Amino acid sequence: MMKKAKKFISILVMVVLVTTLLAGCANKPQSEQKNTGNVKTIAFRMSQTSAADGAIGLAMEKFRKLIEEKTKGRYTIHTFHSGQLGSERENIESVQMGDLDIAIVNQAPLANFVPEIAAVDLPYVIKSFEHADKVFLGEIGNSFLNKLADRGIQGLSIWESGFRNLTNSKRPVNSLKDVRGLRIRVMQNKIHQDLWRTFGADPVPMAWGEAYTALQQGAVDGQENPATVIDKNKVVEVNKHMAITQHVYSTVFIIMSKKAWGTLSAEDQKIFKAAAEEAGAYQRELSRKMDKEAITNLEKAGMKVTYPNKQEFIDASQPVRDNYGKEFADLLKKIENAK
């Protein structure tokens, strides 16, 4: 009887030990550590919601290589694309809480955390790529990155998404009146919603990860994005009409959790920022090249591309600039003067 009791206790102890070990594995933090030869490698997770083969995805790969080279293998980056780790809003919140190391997110949802960013999300405020570079790579862009710190987020750099255009499944858009009545998927951002409402459309805010299915099922008629995003995410399979409206210029911010940033030495912090900026220069050049190629690719795939009079859209969107611009009058002057 005593032997049976001892055997039972031994089995029970083993079960407890195995359970504890498994629980420890399940709760492993997102920043993994492993020994590679004599070098301890720390891996950070980096997330975005668009396709891996777009300009942003390819620049993420360059960033990864730069980090590994510049830190001599002490750090590496695990990249996740197409919303594998959640929507942009979820990624921002995860970075803020320290549950995700690095994310690339559009300026629109980020404006919910840093209100001043909404100024550059107003329609037709950014006039050209050259204007965009002066705004986002200069004093204004740096001020946005610095303000992120007040929200518990470390800003590394600002990359490009591009000028946004409209697609839909119903009809070609040759003028503003052709937009009326279209149900358009938009980002979860009030300015974008009000813009399309002003144009006479029915804006439907939703995460990008849900948009393709909504387009496929006819829950929405169209969406708006830079040409490269439209091309790489195969929007042509569900929308056959694209109008070059260029209504908003979009950037993406490279953000890092304060928790992960705080584990870096001062020297490594400089390396991460420099790598983000170097990868950003590569990304902008690639983005502009791919943007031109994307329109050709889409036309070959069956997309009918129209070029409506942009001035009609600029004039119609004035109420949106007037309404939201009051709050950012000084900043908008700086943006205008940056030309």
C-alpha positions in Angstrom: 0.0 0.0 0.0 2.9 2.3 1.0 4.6 1.6 -2.4 1.5 2.4 -4.3 1.1 5.7 -2.5 4.8 6.6 -3.2 4.3 5.7 -6.8 1.2 7.9 -7.0 3.0 10.9 -5.4 5.9 10.5 -7.9 3.5 10.5 -10.9 1.7 13.5 -9.5 5.0 15.5 -9.1 6.0 14.7 -12.7 2.6 15.9 -14.0 3.0 19.2 -12.1 6.5 19.7 -13.4 5.4 19.0 -17.1 2.4 21.3 -16.7 4.5 24.1 -15.3 7.0 23.7 -18.2 4.3 23.8 -20.8 2.7 26.9 -19.3 6.1 28.6 -19.3 6.4 27.9 -23.1 2.9 29.2 -23.8 3.6 32.4 -22.0 7.0 33.1 -23.7 7.4 36.8 -24.4 7.3 38.1 -28.0 11.0 39.0 -27.9 12.7 35.6 -28.1 16.4 34.9 -27.3 18.5 32.2 -28.7 22.2 31.4 -28.8 23.8 31.3 -32.2 27.4 30.2 -31.8 28.9 32.6 -29.3 26.3 35.4 -30.1 23.0 35.7 -28.2 20.3 36.7 -30.8 17.3 38.7 -29.7 14.3 38.5 -32.1 11.7 41.3 -32.4 8.4 40.9 -34.1 7.4 43.4 -36.8 3.9 43.7 -38.3 2.1 45.3 -41.1 -1.3 44.8 -42.7 -0.5 44.9 -46.5 1.1 42.4 -48.8 4.7 41.1 -48.3 5.7 41.9 -51.9 4.7 45.6 -51.8 7.2 48.4 -51.3 6.6 48.4 -47.5 7.0 44.6 -47.3 10.2 44.7 -49.3 11.6 47.6 -47.2 10.8 45.6 -44.0 13.1 42.9 -45.4 15.8 45.5 -46.0 15.3 46.8 -42.5 15.7 43.2 -41.1 19.0 42.7 -43.0 20.4 46.1 -41.9 19.6 45.3 -38.3 21.3 41.9 -38.5 24.4 43.4 -40.3 24.8 46.5 -38.1 24.4 44.5 -34.8 26.5 41.6 -36.0 23.6 39.2 -35.5 22.8 40.3 -31.9 19.3 41.3 -33.1 17.0 39.9 -35.8 13.5 40.8 -37.0 10.6 38.4 -37.6 8.2 40.0 -40.1 4.5 39.5 -40.4 2.3 40.7 -43.3 -1.3 41.0 -44.5 -2.7 41.6 -41.0 -1.4 38.3 -39.5 -1.0 40.0 -36.1 -4.2 42.1 -36.3 -5.5 45.4 -37.8 -3.5 48.6 -37.7 -5.5 49.9 -34.7 -4.8 46.6 -32.9 -1.1 46.8 -33.8 -0.8 50.3 -32.4 -2.5 49.3 -29.2 -0.3 46.2 -29.0 2.9 48.3 -29.4 1.6 50.8 -26.8 1.1 47.9 -24.3 4.4 46.3 -25.1 2.8 43.1 -26.6 4.2 43.8 -30.1 7.7 45.1 -30.7 7.5 47.0 -34.0 4.6 47.9 -36.4 4.1 49.8 -39.6 0.8 51.7 -39.5 -0.9 54.2 -41.7 -1.1 57.8 -40.5 -4.9 57.7 -40.5 -5.5 55.4 -37.5 -2.4 56.9 -35.8 -4.2 60.3 -35.7 -6.5 58.7 -33.1 -3.4 58.7 -30.8 -1.6 61.9 -32.0 -4.4 64.3 -33.2 -1.9 66.6 -35.0 -1.3 63.9 -37.6 -4.9 64.4 -38.8 -3.7 67.7 -40.5 -1.8 65.7 -43.1 -4.7 63.4 -43.6 -6.9 66.2 -45.0 -7.7 65.9 -48.7 -5.3 67.5 -51.2 -3.1 69.1 -48.5 0.0 67.3 -49.9 0.5 68.4 -53.5 3.3 66.2 -54.8 6.0 63.7 -53.8 8.5 66.5 -53.5 6.2 68.3 -51.1 5.6 65.1 -49.1 9.4 64.7 -48.6 9.8 68.2 -47.3 6.9 67.7 -44.9 7.6 64.2 -43.6 11.4 64.2 -43.7 11.8 67.6 -42.1 10.8 69.4 -39.0 7.1 68.5 -39.2 7.7 64.8 -39.6 10.2 64.8 -36.7 7.6 66.6 -34.5 5.1 63.8 -35.2 7.6 61.2 -34.2 8.5 63.0 -31.0 4.8 63.4 -30.0 4.4 59.6 -30.2 6.5 59.4 -27.1 3.7 61.1 -25.1 1.5 58.1 -26.0 4.0 55.5 -24.9 5.2 54.8 -28.4 8.7 55.2 -29.9 8.7 56.6 -33.4 11.5 55.3 -35.6 10.8 56.7 -39.1 8.1 57.7 -41.6 7.8 55.8 -44.9 5.4 56.2 -47.8 2.1 54.6 -48.8 1.4 57.0 -51.6 -1.5 59.0 -53.2 -4.8 57.2 -52.7 -7.2 56.4 -55.6 -10.7 55.1 -55.9 -11.8 51.7 -57.2 -15.3 50.2 -57.5 -17.3 47.4 -59.0 -20.3 49.5 -60.3 -19.2 52.0 -63.0 -16.3 54.1 -64.3 -15.8 57.4 -62.4 -15.3 60.2 -64.9 -16.6 63.0 -62.6 -17.7 63.6 -59.1 -21.4 62.7 -59.8 -20.3 59.1 -60.6 -19.2 58.7 -57.0 -22.6 59.4 -55.6 -24.3 56.4 -53.9 -21.2 54.1 -54.0 -20.6 52.2 -50.8 -16.8 52.7 -50.1 -14.7 50.9 -47.6 -12.6 53.5 -45.8 -10.2 53.4 -42.9 -11.4 53.8 -39.3 -10.8 57.5 -39.4 -13.4 60.3 -39.2 -11.8 62.6 -41.7 -11.9 59.9 -44.4 -15.5 59.0 -43.6 -16.6 62.7 -43.8 -14.6 63.1 -47.1 -16.5 60.4 -48.9 -19.8 61.5 -47.4 -19.1 65.0 -48.8 -18.5 63.4 -52.2 -21.9 61.8 -52.0 -20.7 58.2 -51.3 -21.6 56.0 -48.4 -18.4 55.4 -46.4 -18.1 52.1 -44.5 -15.2 52.0 -42.0 -13.5 48.6 -41.6 -10.1 47.1 -41.1 -8.2 46.3 -44.3 -8.1 42.6 -43.5 -11.9 42.5 -43.8 -12.1 44.6 -47.0 -11.5 42.0 -49.7 -14.2 39.7 -48.5 -16.6 42.6 -48.2 -15.8 43.6 -51.8 -16.1 40.0 -52.9 -19.5 39.6 -51.3 -20.9 42.9 -52.5 -21.2 44.3 -48.9 -19.3 47.4 -50.3 -18.8 48.6 -53.9 -15.3 50.0 -53.7 -12.3 51.1 -51.7 -9.5 53.6 -51.9 -5.8 53.0 -51.7 -2.5 53.8 -53.5 -2.1 52.0 -56.8 0.6 49.6 -55.5 -1.7 48.4 -52.6 -4.5 48.0 -55.1 -2.3 45.9 -57.3 -0.5 43.8 -54.8 -3.7 43.0 -52.9 -5.5 41.8 -56.1 -8.3 44.3 -55.8 -8.7 43.9 -59.6 -10.4 40.5 -59.0 -13.3 42.3 -57.2 -13.3 45.8 -58.7 -12.9 46.6 -62.4 -13.0 50.4 -62.3 -10.2 52.7 -60.9 -10.3 56.5 -60.9 -7.0 58.4 -60.4 -8.3 60.9 -57.7 -5.1 61.2 -55.6 -7.4 62.6 -52.8 -5.0 62.0 -49.9 -1.3 61.3 -49.6 -0.7 58.6 -47.1 2.4 57.7 -45.1 3.2 54.8 -42.8 4.9 55.3 -39.5 7.5 52.8 -38.1 6.7 52.5 -34.4 8.3 50.5 -31.7 7.2 49.6 -28.2 8.8 51.6 -25.4 9.3 48.2 -23.7 11.4 46.8 -26.6 13.2 50.2 -27.1 14.1 50.4 -23.5 16.0 47.0 -23.7 18.4 48.5 -26.4 21.6 50.2 -25.5 22.1 53.9 -26.6 24.3 52.6 -29.4 21.7 50.0 -30.6 18.9 52.7 -30.4 20.9 54.7 -32.9 21.4 51.6 -35.1 17.6 50.9 -35.1 16.7 54.5 -36.0 19.4 54.7 -38.7 18.3 51.4 -40.2 14.7 52.6 -40.3 15.7 55.8 -42.1 18.0 54.0 -44.6 15.2 51.4 -45.4 12.8 54.3 -45.7 14.9 56.0 -48.4 14.9 52.7 -50.3 11.2 52.2 -49.7 10.2 55.7 -51.1 12.2 55.2 -54.2 10.7 51.7 -54.7 7.2 52.9 -53.9 7.2 55.6 -56.6 8.6 53.2 -59.2 6.0 50.5 -58.3 3.2 53.0 -58.2 3.7 53.7 -62.0 4.1 50.0 -62.7 1.0 49.2 -60.7 -1.4 51.1 -63.0 0.0 49.3 -66.0 -0.3 46.0 -64.3 -3.9 46.7 -63.3 -4.9 47.7 -66.8 -3.3 44.5 -68.2 -5.4 42.6 -65.6 -8.6 44.2 -66.8 -8.9 47.3 -64.7 -10.5 50.2 -66.5 -8.6 53.4 -65.4 -10.1 56.8 -65.7 -8.7 60.3 -65.0 -11.5 62.6 -63.7 -10.9 66.3 -63.4 -9.1 66.5 -60.0 -10.0 70.1 -59.5 -13.7 69.1 -59.2 -12.7 66.9 -56.3 -10.5 69.5 -54.7 -13.3 72.1 -54.8 -15.9 69.6 -53.4 -13.6 68.6 -50.5 -13.1 72.2 -49.3 -15.7 71.9 -46.5 -13.7 69.0 -45.0 -10.5 71.1 -45.0 -12.4 74.1 -43.5 -14.1 72.0 -40.8 -11.0 70.1 -39.6 -8.4 72.7 -40.6 -9.5 75.2 -37.9 -7.9 73.1 -35.2 -4.6 72.8 -37.2 -4.4 76.3 -38.7 -0.7 77.0 -37.7 0.4 73.5 -38.7 -1.4 73.7 -42.1 0.5 76.9 -42.8 3.8 75.2 -42.1 2.7 72.4 -44.5 1.8 74.8 -47.2 5.0 76.8 -46.8 7.1 73.5 -47.0 6.5 73.5 -50.8 
